[in-house]
């Protein structure tokens, strides 16, 4: 939905095709990303974010990723790894 024209979103709302999760008093609409992507809360992946400041810290980035994946595994969360190398 990123990059979708607001007019298209309003049309989808008026037809009932896409209903916002909440709407502010001034009309700003907020959608539930897991609903838009077709995930139930249980099936939605947990996204983890790691970063380092320089290429020299690449080993730190690897450790961060390992720690986050281990934590998610302990919690029983399904993870999705999206990685751009440092």
N, C-alpha and C positions, 0 to 999 in steps of 0.2 A: 504494500500500500504506500510505501515511501515514494514520494514524488507524484502521487495521484493528485490531480487538480481538485481543489475544494468543492467546485461545482459538481464534479462527479460524485464525490462523497456525499454531498447534500442530496443528490438525486437518489443515491443508493439508500440513504436514510428514509427519504419520503416514500419509497416503494417498500420499505421493510426488509430490503435485502441485507442491509448493514445497519445495525443499531449500536449506538455508542454505549459503552459501559457506564459512563456518567457524562453529564452535561452541566456546565457552570451557568450561573444566572445570566451571564452575558452571551451565552450560546457556544462557548468553546466546547468541543466534543473530545472525549478521551475514549480510546478503544482498548480492549483487553487483547494484548498481542497474542497470547496463547489461543484465544478464541479465533482471531483472524487467521492464524496458521493452522487451525484445526486440531489443536492439542487439548486434551483435558489437563487439568492441573497435575494429575499423577503422571501423565505421559510426557509433559513438557520437559525438554532437557534443561539442565542447569548450565548456564554459561558462566565461565570463569575468565577473569581478565588478569593477565600478567604483563609486566613490562619492565624494561631496564632502560637506562639512559644512554648506554653506548654498546657498541659491538663487543668491546672487551668484557662486558658483563654477561655474555651469552651463557656461561655455566650457571650463573645466578638465575637466569630465565628458565633454564632446564629444571633447576631445583624448585623454583616457584610452581611450575607446571606439575611436577611430580607430587608436591605437597597438596596442591588443590585437588588433583585427581584422587589422591589417597583419601582426603577428607570427604569428598563427595561419595566415594565408594563406601566408606564407613557409615555415612548417613543413609546410604541406599538410594542416592540420587543418580539418575541417568545424566551423563555429561556429554557434551558435544565440544570437541576440540577444534577451534579455528585458530590457526597459528600463522603468523607472519614472522619469519626468522629475523632476528636482530642483526 
